[in-house]
Every structure is written in C-alpha cells, then in structure tokens.
C-alpha cells in the first residue's frame, strides 16, 4: 500500500482487528489500513474516520484499489498512457511522465467557469481524471470500475431528527469536542490552530486550548485592506485564550507577487485570489516550526453558513410573497459586510433574486451563482465554447429521493459536491497547505459531526437569517459575545486591485499580451485586451464582481498553460517499465 493522509480512529480499529486475530508490527495507521482491507474489503472505507488518498495492491486477487476520503480532502489523480495506469497526488507528476503536452479539457473548463472547480472525476486537463470523493476505483486486468461508498445524505422533509434546539446544540457540542480532541491528540508532532476571527476557527482554537496546559500557537491572516481584515476579532480571541499568536499581513502587491506560485500548486484555473493569502499563511505556520494545523473549513457546508443558503431563503420569499416591501426588507438583511450590497440597490436586487424561481428546480438555490459565473465563458475561444451542460449534468446526478429533501439540504448537497472538494479543500485548502508541507485537519468534516448535522431540521441550522444558529447556541458560553453575534464576514481577498493598484508585475503583461493569449488558445485576445485596459485605467478598483472574476480567471489560466507547457521535461523516461507510479507532493 501507498498512502497519504490520516486515519484518526486507527487506535479503535486496531483493537477490533486484534480481537479478530490480526497481528501488528507497528503503531501507525498505515498498517491498520492494510489489515482492515484484509478483514473487511471495501467495507473498511466506511469504518475510517479520516482524510486519505491511498492505493492498495491485492496480490491475492490481482486488483488495484484507489480510494479517497469522503469529502475529498486528499487529492488522487490518474491517467493512462501506453498501456500503463499512473496515479499521483499531483497532476504535475503525471505530466512529467508523459511524452505529450497537456491540453485543457473544454468540459472541465465548463465546470470551472460554472462551479468554480471541476467536479470529480473531471479535471481541467484531457486524459487526466480524479478519484471522486467518497469512492474507490477497482482496477483488474487494466479495466477500472468506480464504486461510491459514501455520499451526503439528508432525511426527507418533516422526518429530521427529533429534539429541541437545546438538545441538538448539546449533542453538536459533544461531537465537535470529540472531533477536535481526536485531531489534536493523535499527532506525533505539535498541532497549531488557524484563527480567522469567525466562529468556526474560534470554536476549534478554543477547544484545542482547553485540551492542554501548555501555550497553544495560533495563526492568523491580516490584510492591509480594512475591507478584508478581521484582525480585531482575531486579537480578541487570542488574548482571551492566552495563545502564542502569529500573524502574517498581506497587501495587494504580496498577492500579485506570489500568484504564479499559487497557480503552480493549485493546478487549476482560479476565479479568485483567495488561495494566495492562504499560501502565505501556511508558509508562516511552517516557518514557525509547525507541520499540522486544525482549521474551521467545512463548517459552512455542514452547518449552513454561506450567503448562498440565505439567498435561497430570499428567493423562496420572492417566489411566494408578492409584497415588494417584504422582499426588500429580506434583501436588506443580507451582506452586512459588503460595501456594494444589493440591499442598497433595489433594482439590482429584484433582477438578481427574481430569476429562475421555479420551486421544483432542485438547484434553484445555486442558479444565480452559476449563471453569474458562466458569463466568464463568453471570453473563451470559439472551440472551447459550447452549450453549457455542467448544471444539467450535476442536477441529474443528484441522489434519488433528494426531491423530498428540504431546499436547504439540496443546497448543502450541491455545495458539498462542487465548491467544497474542488475549491475550498483543494485550491484554497490542501494545495496551499501542502505547498509548504503543512497538514490541515478539519474537525467539522468528522464523520460523526457531518452525519449529525445533516440529520437536524433546517430551521435549527438557519433560524430566520441567523446562519449556523445551532453552532452559535452550542458554544455561546465558550466564545466572546462579539464573535458569536457578529455578522458573518466571508473570507475574501483583493482581486483585480492586487495586480494594478500598487504597480503591475512584469509577468502580468507577459501572460496577457495578444501574442501570449493567441499562443495559449484559451481566450479571445480582443476581449482580454479590453478587460486589461479597463483594469489598468481603474487600477483594478471599482470593477464589478464579474470583471474581477474574469481578470483572475484569465491570469490564472494563462499562467497554468505556460507552466504545464514549460514543465514538459520528463523527470523519468516515458519508456520506464514501471506500471504504477506514485509521486508525493513537493515544493521542488
């Protein structure tokens, strides 16, 4: 076996396997996986509580098994060439072994320019696929079959778990305490904690501080831009917990300078610059001597913390209440953090929220975001444009019976299938962490936490317009009131302004000049030229949300194309007879 990740409940599994007659030579989770496969076969994956990408070669049956964790924390890519199957944690490893130049996949771009990320098994590149989260591949005699072992499940509307808010808050608290303790205590190196200033990381950092008598190290991201900075709340909690607190302050120029390296590690076109500051934060963790951090990712998906869930409630109101005043009051409660909030522009709000209001549409919650993002595809070269099938394909893949779920549950399933594995845990998470050889651990994605959160009624997760209501109730006594009661401020970073406000790095002109755009063959040179001229005139400020995404998409995609074509010197000969190749990730 070869394995990347952690099985946090390996101690309990080892005890069960020992009782069944297995003998162990080590205390590591890797050996537990081998014995678990021997004992339970594919059912072993349902018993694992962790984050993993692994490959098992079973000599008894002549089969190769490739498996990935439930939510897709750890990446696992594969390709076939010349009768060989190759797999790796990075696509770059596969490209290095290939004798051909990687080409972008139009269907993969269609998904990225709709959902912000490709949906497994799709990737941005032709001929390269990824093992879907919550599944394993069985390869026998060169033929592979996919087998899902897990997917997000929700009860039918009206059949949610019985119990009061207070009872469910207490159960959530207990499950999260167990999840944090498991990720903190089962580590052979010191564990630090991210501290963003929001409730998610405040909960996890507070729980870690409660498990130890020694000083805990916390790590925060600061911005020179007041619009994006949450330093006040970070300092508030760090002082209360008495942690040894570390900060990295990021300015617009910092993002521009590091962005090529960020794209190199992300291996995807990006629509936002948000991964760049996360790269700098993980670099701070590593330089401080830490290899593992606990973070709050996943809370917004499993406990309904995103604006998109609140937007869906407003759109339900638009569909059922003709009173324009009631609609406007609802919109005004959204986006308290946004300078250009739709609540201050009624005409825009009406146009945005009143579109695609069919309550029978399983994806009604996500249509506005998908439609907005899909406008980026107008910039693509003609041979990469076509009728978008991404949204249709995803809706048809929704589980049987999902039509009987609450609308919030359907929206959560869509987030857990698209944004969470493809962007939050990949481009913005694991890739930026592992670029600096730091492992992230995510208590909110614990098996028991996710299962319980999916079972509770929607109105306990969002009470009125109070997102993550149950989480706030569960930890109100542990956190400062200022953090519990503060309006949610989603993590964002400066986009277009990063590349123009404080001077433009040479690489920006290098990848966006008409010759470079034409050579890459991805975008229409005239449209890119017009967009760049507009951004320069305004120094990247005051651009629309769509133009910001367009600009970052162009820069990241152009960088990616240049990088994969420049990296075509094979690290090993393509004629190497090795049938299976596994590359671990490296910053080299």
C-alpha positions as CSV (number, residue, x, y, z in Angstrom):
1,X,0.0,0.0,0.0
2,X,0.9,3.6,-0.5
3,X,-0.9,6.2,1.5
4,X,-1.2,10.0,2.0
5,X,-3.3,11.2,5.0
6,X,-4.5,10.2,8.4
7,X,-7.0,7.7,9.8
8,X,-7.8,9.3,13.1
9,X,-9.7,6.3,14.6
10,X,-6.9,3.8,13.8
11,X,-6.5,3.0,17.6
12,X,-10.0,1.7,17.8
13,X,-9.8,-0.1,14.5
14,X,-6.5,-1.8,15.6
15,X,-8.3,-3.1,18.8
16,X,-11.1,-4.5,16.7
17,X,-8.7,-6.2,14.3
18,X,-6.6,-7.6,17.1
19,X,-9.7,-9.2,18.6
20,X,-10.2,-10.8,15.2
21,X,-6.7,-12.4,15.2
22,X,-4.6,-9.8,13.3
23,X,-1.1,-9.2,14.5
24,X,0.6,-5.7,14.2
25,X,4.2,-4.8,13.9
26,X,3.8,-1.0,14.2
27,X,1.5,1.5,15.9
28,X,0.9,3.5,12.7
29,X,-2.4,4.0,10.9
30,X,-0.9,2.8,7.6
31,X,-0.6,-0.8,8.8
32,X,-4.2,-0.6,10.2
33,X,-5.5,0.1,6.6
34,X,-3.8,-3.0,5.2
35,X,-5.3,-5.2,7.9
36,X,-8.7,-3.5,7.6
37,X,-8.7,-4.2,3.8
38,X,-7.7,-7.8,4.5
39,X,-10.6,-8.2,7.0
40,X,-13.4,-6.1,5.6
41,X,-12.5,-5.4,2.0
42,X,-14.2,-2.3,0.6
43,X,-16.4,-2.0,3.7
44,X,-13.2,-0.8,5.5
45,X,-13.6,2.6,3.9
46,X,-16.9,3.2,5.7
47,X,-15.2,2.5,9.0
48,X,-12.4,5.0,8.5
49,X,-12.7,8.4,10.1
50,X,-10.0,10.5,8.4
51,X,-8.7,12.1,5.3
52,X,-6.8,10.0,2.8
53,X,-5.7,9.1,-0.7
54,X,-4.5,5.5,-0.9
55,X,-3.6,2.7,-3.2
56,X,-3.7,-1.0,-2.3
57,X,-2.3,-3.8,-4.4
58,X,-4.0,-7.1,-3.5
59,X,-1.8,-9.9,-4.8
60,X,-4.5,-12.5,-3.8
61,X,-7.0,-11.1,-6.3
62,X,-4.7,-9.2,-8.7
63,X,-6.6,-6.0,-8.2
64,X,-5.5,-2.4,-7.5
65,X,-7.7,-0.3,-5.3
66,X,-7.6,3.5,-5.3
67,X,-9.6,5.2,-2.6
68,X,-10.3,8.8,-1.5
69,X,-11.8,10.2,1.7
70,X,-15.5,11.2,2.0
71,X,-15.2,14.9,1.4
72,X,-12.1,14.9,-0.9
73,X,-9.6,16.4,1.4
74,X,-6.7,14.5,-0.2
75,X,-6.3,14.6,-4.0
76,X,-5.8,11.5,-6.2
77,X,-5.3,11.7,-9.9
78,X,-4.8,9.1,-12.6
79,X,-4.2,8.7,-16.3
80,X,-3.5,6.0,-18.8
81,X,-0.7,6.1,-21.4
82,X,0.9,3.4,-23.5
83,X,-1.0,0.6,-21.7
84,X,0.1,1.9,-18.2
85,X,-2.1,3.3,-15.4
86,X,-0.3,6.0,-13.5
87,X,-1.6,7.8,-10.4
88,X,-0.3,10.6,-8.2
89,X,-1.2,13.3,-5.7
90,X,-0.5,16.0,-8.3
91,X,-1.2,16.2,-12.0
92,X,2.3,17.6,-12.5
93,X,3.7,14.2,-11.6
94,X,1.6,12.7,-14.4
95,X,2.7,15.4,-16.8
96,X,6.3,14.8,-16.1
97,X,5.9,11.1,-17.0
98,X,4.0,11.9,-20.2
99,X,5.5,12.3,-23.7
100,X,2.7,14.7,-24.8
101,X,1.8,18.3,-23.9
102,X,-1.2,18.6,-21.5
103,X,-4.3,20.1,-23.1
104,X,-7.2,21.8,-21.3
105,X,-10.5,19.9,-21.3
106,X,-13.4,22.0,-22.6
107,X,-15.8,20.1,-20.3
108,X,-13.5,20.7,-17.4
109,X,-13.4,24.5,-18.2
110,X,-17.2,24.5,-18.5
111,X,-17.4,23.2,-14.9
112,X,-14.8,25.5,-13.5
113,X,-16.5,28.5,-15.2
114,X,-19.8,27.4,-13.7
115,X,-19.0,25.9,-10.3
116,X,-15.5,27.4,-9.6
117,X,-14.0,23.9,-9.8
118,X,-14.3,20.7,-11.8
119,X,-16.5,18.0,-10.4
120,X,-14.7,14.6,-10.0
121,X,-13.9,12.6,-11.9
122,X,-13.4,15.6,-14.3
123,X,-10.2,17.7,-14.1
124,X,-9.1,20.7,-16.1
125,X,-7.0,18.5,-18.4
126,X,-7.8,16.0,-21.1
127,X,-6.8,12.5,-20.3
128,X,-6.5,13.1,-16.5
129,X,-9.2,12.1,-14.1
130,X,-9.5,12.1,-10.3
131,X,-11.0,9.6,-7.9
132,X,-14.3,11.1,-6.7
133,X,-14.6,11.8,-3.0
134,X,-16.3,9.1,-1.1
135,X,-15.5,6.4,-3.6
136,X,-12.9,3.8,-4.6
137,X,-11.8,2.5,-8.0
138,X,-11.2,-1.2,-8.6
139,X,-8.7,-1.9,-11.4
140,X,-8.5,-5.5,-12.6
141,X,-6.7,-6.5,-15.9
142,X,-6.5,-2.9,-16.9
143,X,-10.3,-2.3,-16.5
144,X,-11.5,0.1,-13.8
145,X,-14.9,0.4,-12.2
146,X,-15.9,3.2,-9.8
147,X,-17.7,2.3,-6.5
148,X,-19.1,5.0,-4.2
149,X,-19.0,4.1,-0.6
150,X,-20.4,7.4,0.8
151,X,-22.3,10.5,-0.3
152,X,-24.0,13.3,1.7
153,X,-27.5,12.1,2.8
154,X,-30.3,14.0,4.3
155,X,-33.7,13.0,5.7
156,X,-37.0,13.7,4.0
157,X,-38.6,17.0,4.9
158,X,-40.5,16.5,8.1
159,X,-38.5,13.4,9.1
160,X,-35.5,15.2,10.6
161,X,-34.0,14.1,13.9
162,X,-36.4,14.8,16.8
163,X,-35.2,17.0,19.6
164,X,-35.2,20.6,20.7
165,X,-32.6,23.2,19.7
166,X,-31.0,23.0,23.1
167,X,-30.7,19.2,22.9
168,X,-29.3,19.2,19.5
169,X,-26.9,22.0,20.4
170,X,-25.6,19.9,23.3
171,X,-25.1,16.9,21.0
172,X,-23.3,19.0,18.4
173,X,-21.0,20.3,21.1
174,X,-20.1,16.9,22.3
175,X,-19.4,15.6,18.8
176,X,-17.2,18.6,17.9
177,X,-15.3,18.2,21.2
178,X,-14.6,14.6,20.3
179,X,-13.6,15.5,16.7
180,X,-11.2,18.3,17.8
181,X,-9.6,16.1,20.5
182,X,-9.1,13.2,18.0
183,X,-7.3,15.5,15.6
184,X,-5.2,17.2,18.3
185,X,-4.2,14.3,20.5
186,X,-3.5,11.8,17.7
187,X,-0.4,13.5,16.3
188,X,3.2,12.8,16.8
189,X,4.1,16.5,16.2
190,X,2.8,19.7,17.8
191,X,-0.6,20.9,16.4
192,X,-1.3,24.6,15.9
193,X,-4.6,26.3,15.0
194,X,-5.8,28.7,12.4
195,X,-7.7,31.7,13.8
196,X,-9.7,33.7,11.3
197,X,-11.9,35.7,13.7
198,X,-15.0,33.9,12.6
199,X,-17.0,31.5,14.8
200,X,-15.7,28.3,13.1
201,X,-12.0,28.7,13.8
202,X,-12.8,30.3,17.1
203,X,-14.5,27.2,18.3
204,X,-11.7,24.8,17.1
205,X,-9.0,27.0,18.6
206,X,-10.8,27.4,21.9
207,X,-11.3,23.6,22.2
208,X,-7.7,22.9,21.4
209,X,-6.7,25.4,24.1
210,X,-8.9,23.6,26.6
211,X,-7.1,20.3,26.0
212,X,-3.7,21.3,27.1
213,X,-1.9,23.1,29.9
214,X,0.9,24.4,27.6
215,X,0.7,27.5,25.5
216,X,-1.1,27.0,22.1
217,X,0.1,28.6,18.9
218,X,-2.5,30.3,16.8
219,X,-2.0,31.6,13.2
220,X,-4.0,34.4,11.6
221,X,-4.1,36.2,8.3
222,X,-4.2,40.0,8.3
223,X,-4.9,42.4,5.4
224,X,-3.6,45.9,4.8
225,X,-7.1,46.5,3.3
226,X,-9.6,47.3,6.1
227,X,-12.4,45.9,4.0
228,X,-10.9,42.4,4.2
229,X,-9.2,42.5,7.6
230,X,-10.6,40.7,10.7
231,X,-7.7,41.4,13.0
232,X,-9.8,42.9,15.7
233,X,-11.6,39.6,16.3
234,X,-8.5,37.5,16.0
235,X,-6.7,39.5,18.6
236,X,-9.8,39.4,20.9
237,X,-9.9,35.6,21.0
238,X,-6.1,35.1,21.0
239,X,-5.9,37.4,24.1
240,X,-8.8,35.6,25.8
241,X,-7.2,32.1,25.2
242,X,-3.7,33.3,26.0
243,X,-2.2,31.7,22.9
244,X,1.1,32.4,21.4
245,X,-0.3,34.3,18.4
246,X,1.4,34.7,15.0
247,X,0.2,36.9,12.1
248,X,1.1,37.5,8.5
249,X,-0.1,40.8,7.0
250,X,-0.9,40.6,3.3
251,X,-1.1,43.5,0.9
252,X,-2.2,43.7,-2.7
253,X,1.3,43.6,-4.0
254,X,2.1,40.5,-2.0
255,X,-0.8,38.7,-3.7
256,X,0.4,39.7,-7.2
257,X,4.0,38.6,-6.5
258,X,3.1,35.2,-5.1
259,X,0.2,34.4,-7.6
260,X,2.3,32.5,-10.2
261,X,3.5,30.1,-7.5
262,X,0.0,29.7,-6.1
263,X,-1.3,28.7,-9.6
264,X,1.6,26.2,-9.9
265,X,0.4,24.5,-6.7
266,X,-3.3,24.8,-7.3
267,X,-3.1,23.2,-10.8
268,X,-6.5,24.7,-11.6
269,X,-7.7,28.0,-13.2
270,X,-8.7,30.2,-10.3
271,X,-11.6,32.7,-10.2
272,X,-10.4,34.5,-7.0
273,X,-7.1,35.4,-5.5
274,X,-8.2,34.0,-2.1
275,X,-5.8,31.0,-2.2
276,X,-2.8,33.3,-2.4
277,X,-3.0,34.7,1.2
278,X,-3.7,31.1,2.4
279,X,-0.4,30.1,0.8
280,X,1.3,32.8,2.8
281,X,-0.4,31.8,6.0
282,X,0.7,28.2,5.7
283,X,4.2,29.4,5.0
284,X,4.0,31.3,8.3
285,X,3.0,28.0,10.0
286,X,5.9,26.1,8.6
287,X,8.4,28.8,9.4
288,X,7.1,28.8,13.0
289,X,8.1,25.1,13.3
290,X,4.6,23.5,12.8
291,X,3.6,20.8,10.4
292,X,-0.1,20.4,11.4
293,X,-2.9,22.9,11.9
294,X,-6.5,22.5,12.8
295,X,-8.9,24.7,10.8
296,X,-12.6,25.5,10.6
297,X,-13.2,24.5,7.0
298,X,-16.3,22.6,6.4
299,X,-18.5,24.3,9.0
300,X,-20.2,26.5,6.4
301,X,-21.2,23.4,4.3
302,X,-22.4,21.1,7.1
303,X,-24.0,23.7,9.3
304,X,-25.3,26.1,6.6
305,X,-23.1,29.2,7.0
306,X,-22.9,30.5,3.4
307,X,-24.7,33.5,2.0
308,X,-26.0,31.3,-0.8
309,X,-28.2,29.5,1.7
310,X,-29.7,32.8,2.9
311,X,-30.1,33.9,-0.7
312,X,-32.1,30.8,-1.3
313,X,-34.5,31.8,1.5
314,X,-34.9,35.2,0.0
315,X,-35.6,33.6,-3.4
316,X,-38.3,31.4,-1.8
317,X,-39.8,34.6,-0.5
318,X,-39.7,36.1,-4.0
319,X,-41.4,33.0,-5.3
320,X,-44.2,33.1,-2.8
321,X,-44.7,36.6,-1.4
322,X,-45.7,39.4,-3.9
323,X,-45.2,42.2,-1.3
324,X,-42.2,44.2,-2.6
325,X,-41.6,45.8,0.8
326,X,-41.3,42.4,2.4
327,X,-38.9,41.3,-0.3
328,X,-36.8,44.4,0.1
329,X,-36.6,44.0,3.9
330,X,-35.3,40.5,3.4
331,X,-32.7,41.5,0.9
332,X,-31.5,44.3,3.3
333,X,-30.6,41.7,5.9
334,X,-28.1,40.1,3.6
335,X,-24.5,41.0,3.1
336,X,-23.9,43.4,6.0
337,X,-20.1,43.1,5.2
338,X,-20.5,44.2,1.5
339,X,-19.8,47.8,0.5
340,X,-21.9,47.4,-2.6
341,X,-24.8,45.4,-1.1
342,X,-27.8,44.5,-3.3
343,X,-29.9,45.7,-0.3
344,X,-28.9,49.3,-1.2
345,X,-29.9,48.9,-4.9
346,X,-33.4,47.6,-5.1
347,X,-33.5,47.3,-8.9
348,X,-30.4,45.1,-9.0
349,X,-31.8,43.0,-6.1
350,X,-35.1,42.5,-7.9
351,X,-33.3,41.4,-11.1
352,X,-30.9,39.1,-9.2
353,X,-33.3,37.3,-6.9
354,X,-36.4,37.1,-9.2
355,X,-34.7,34.9,-11.8
356,X,-35.2,31.2,-12.1
357,X,-37.7,31.0,-9.3
358,X,-39.1,27.5,-10.0
359,X,-39.5,25.8,-6.6
360,X,-39.4,22.5,-8.5
361,X,-35.9,23.1,-9.6
362,X,-33.5,21.1,-7.4
363,X,-30.8,23.7,-8.0
364,X,-32.8,26.8,-7.5
365,X,-30.5,27.9,-4.7
366,X,-27.5,27.9,-7.0
367,X,-28.8,29.2,-10.3
368,X,-27.8,32.8,-9.7
369,X,-24.2,31.9,-8.8
370,X,-23.9,29.5,-11.7
371,X,-25.4,32.0,-14.2
372,X,-23.1,34.8,-13.0
373,X,-20.0,32.7,-13.2
374,X,-21.0,31.2,-16.5
375,X,-20.7,34.7,-18.1
376,X,-17.0,34.2,-18.0
377,X,-17.3,31.6,-20.8
378,X,-18.0,34.4,-23.3
379,X,-14.3,35.1,-23.2
380,X,-13.3,31.6,-24.3
381,X,-12.0,30.9,-27.8
382,X,-14.7,29.6,-30.1
383,X,-13.5,25.9,-30.0
384,X,-13.8,25.9,-26.2
385,X,-17.2,27.5,-26.1
386,X,-20.4,25.5,-26.4
387,X,-23.7,24.8,-24.8
388,X,-23.0,24.5,-21.1
389,X,-24.0,21.1,-19.8
390,X,-22.4,21.5,-16.3
391,X,-25.5,22.5,-14.4
392,X,-27.8,19.9,-16.1
393,X,-25.3,17.1,-15.6
394,X,-24.9,17.9,-11.9
395,X,-28.7,18.1,-11.2
396,X,-29.3,14.7,-13.0
397,X,-26.6,13.2,-10.7
398,X,-28.4,14.2,-7.5
399,X,-29.4,11.3,-5.3
400,X,-32.7,9.5,-5.9
401,X,-35.1,10.8,-3.3
402,X,-33.4,14.2,-3.0
403,X,-36.6,15.8,-4.3
404,X,-38.1,15.1,-0.9
405,X,-35.4,16.8,1.0
406,X,-35.7,20.4,2.3
407,X,-34.4,23.0,-0.1
408,X,-31.6,23.8,2.3
409,X,-30.5,20.1,2.3
410,X,-30.4,20.1,-1.6
411,X,-28.4,23.3,-1.5
412,X,-25.9,21.8,1.0
413,X,-25.5,18.7,-1.2
414,X,-24.6,20.9,-4.1
415,X,-22.0,22.8,-2.1
416,X,-20.5,19.5,-0.7
417,X,-20.3,18.2,-4.3
418,X,-18.9,21.3,-6.1
419,X,-17.3,24.1,-4.1
420,X,-16.1,22.1,-1.0
421,X,-13.9,19.4,-2.6
422,X,-12.9,21.3,-5.7
423,X,-12.1,24.7,-4.3
424,X,-12.4,25.1,-0.5
425,X,-10.5,21.9,0.3
426,X,-8.3,21.9,-2.8
427,X,-7.3,25.2,-4.4
428,X,-7.8,27.2,-1.1
429,X,-7.0,24.4,1.3
430,X,-4.9,21.3,0.9
431,X,-2.9,22.7,-2.0
432,X,-1.9,25.8,-0.2
433,X,-1.1,23.9,3.0
434,X,0.9,21.2,1.4
435,X,2.8,23.7,-0.8
436,X,4.6,24.4,2.5
437,X,4.4,20.8,3.8
438,X,1.7,21.6,6.3
439,X,-1.1,19.2,7.0
440,X,-4.6,20.7,7.6
441,X,-7.1,18.9,9.9
442,X,-10.8,19.6,9.7
443,X,-13.0,18.7,12.7
444,X,-16.2,19.9,11.1
445,X,-15.7,17.2,8.5
446,X,-15.6,14.5,11.1
447,X,-17.8,11.5,10.2
448,X,-20.0,11.8,13.3
449,X,-20.2,15.6,13.1
450,X,-21.3,15.5,9.5
451,X,-23.8,12.7,10.0
452,X,-25.4,14.5,12.9
453,X,-25.5,17.9,11.3
454,X,-27.2,16.5,8.2
455,X,-30.0,15.0,10.4
456,X,-31.2,18.1,12.2
457,X,-34.0,20.3,11.0
458,X,-33.2,23.1,8.6
459,X,-34.6,25.8,10.9
460,X,-32.1,24.8,13.6
461,X,-29.2,25.5,11.2
462,X,-30.6,28.8,9.9
463,X,-33.0,30.5,12.3
464,X,-34.6,33.4,10.4
465,X,-31.5,35.0,8.9
466,X,-29.1,33.7,11.6
467,X,-26.8,31.3,9.8
468,X,-25.1,28.5,11.8
469,X,-27.6,29.1,14.5
470,X,-27.0,25.7,16.2
471,X,-23.3,26.2,16.3
472,X,-23.7,29.6,18.0
473,X,-26.1,28.1,20.5
474,X,-23.7,25.2,21.2
475,X,-20.7,27.4,22.0
476,X,-22.1,30.7,23.2
477,X,-20.6,30.2,26.7
478,X,-17.1,29.4,25.3
479,X,-16.7,32.4,23.0
480,X,-16.8,36.2,23.4
481,X,-20.2,37.6,22.6
482,X,-18.7,39.9,20.0
483,X,-17.7,36.8,17.9
484,X,-20.9,34.9,18.4
485,X,-23.1,37.8,17.5
486,X,-21.0,39.4,14.7
487,X,-22.5,39.2,11.2
488,X,-20.7,36.6,9.1
489,X,-17.9,38.1,7.0
490,X,-16.8,35.6,4.3
491,X,-13.1,35.2,3.7
492,X,-12.1,37.3,0.7
493,X,-9.0,39.0,-0.6
494,X,-8.4,41.8,-3.1
495,X,-8.8,40.5,-6.7
496,X,-8.1,42.9,-9.6
497,X,-6.6,45.6,-7.3
498,X,-3.9,43.1,-6.4
499,X,-2.4,43.3,-9.9
500,X,-2.8,47.0,-10.6
501,X,-3.2,49.2,-7.5
502,X,0.4,49.1,-6.4
503,X,2.1,48.6,-9.7
504,X,1.8,45.7,-12.1
505,X,4.4,42.8,-12.1
506,X,6.1,42.1,-15.4
507,X,4.6,38.6,-15.5
508,X,1.0,40.1,-15.9
509,X,1.8,41.7,-19.2
510,X,3.8,38.7,-20.2
511,X,0.9,36.3,-20.0
512,X,-1.8,38.7,-21.2
513,X,-0.3,40.3,-24.3
514,X,-2.1,39.5,-27.5
515,X,0.6,37.1,-28.7
516,X,0.6,35.1,-25.4
517,X,-3.2,34.9,-25.4
518,X,-3.3,33.8,-29.0
519,X,-0.5,31.2,-28.4
520,X,-2.4,29.7,-25.4
521,X,-5.6,29.5,-27.5
522,X,-7.9,29.6,-24.5
523,X,-9.3,33.2,-24.6
524,X,-10.3,35.7,-27.3
525,X,-7.4,38.1,-27.5
526,X,-9.6,41.2,-28.2
527,X,-11.7,40.6,-25.1
528,X,-8.7,40.0,-22.9
529,X,-7.1,43.2,-24.2
530,X,-10.2,45.2,-23.5
531,X,-10.5,43.8,-20.0
532,X,-6.9,44.5,-19.2
533,X,-7.2,48.1,-20.5
534,X,-10.2,48.7,-18.3
535,X,-8.4,47.3,-15.2
536,X,-5.4,49.5,-15.9
537,X,-7.5,52.6,-16.2
538,X,-9.1,52.0,-12.9
539,X,-6.0,50.5,-11.2
540,X,-8.1,47.4,-10.5
541,X,-10.6,49.3,-8.3
542,X,-14.4,49.6,-8.7
543,X,-14.7,46.7,-11.1
544,X,-17.8,44.6,-11.0
545,X,-17.8,41.2,-9.4
546,X,-17.9,39.6,-12.8
547,X,-15.0,41.6,-14.1
548,X,-12.9,40.7,-11.0
549,X,-13.6,37.0,-11.7
550,X,-12.8,37.5,-15.4
551,X,-9.5,39.0,-14.7
552,X,-8.4,36.4,-12.2
553,X,-9.6,33.6,-14.5
554,X,-7.6,35.0,-17.4
555,X,-4.4,35.5,-15.3
556,X,-4.6,32.1,-13.6
557,X,-5.4,30.1,-16.8
558,X,-2.7,31.8,-18.8
559,X,-0.2,31.1,-16.1
560,X,-1.3,27.5,-15.9
561,X,-1.0,26.9,-19.6
562,X,2.5,28.4,-19.6
563,X,3.6,26.4,-16.6
564,X,2.4,23.0,-17.8
565,X,4.0,23.5,-21.2
566,X,7.3,24.7,-19.7
567,X,7.4,21.7,-17.4
568,X,7.5,19.2,-20.2
569,X,11.0,17.9,-19.5
570,X,10.2,14.4,-18.1
571,X,11.5,13.6,-14.7
572,X,11.7,10.0,-15.8
573,X,11.8,8.4,-19.2
574,X,8.3,7.6,-20.6
575,X,9.7,4.2,-21.5
576,X,10.3,3.3,-17.9
577,X,8.6,-0.2,-17.5
578,X,7.1,0.6,-14.1
579,X,3.4,0.0,-14.4
580,X,2.3,2.0,-11.4
581,X,3.8,5.3,-10.3
582,X,3.1,7.3,-7.2
583,X,4.6,10.7,-6.6
584,X,4.3,12.5,-3.3
585,X,3.9,16.3,-3.4
586,X,6.9,18.5,-3.1
587,X,7.7,22.2,-3.4
588,X,10.7,21.3,-5.6
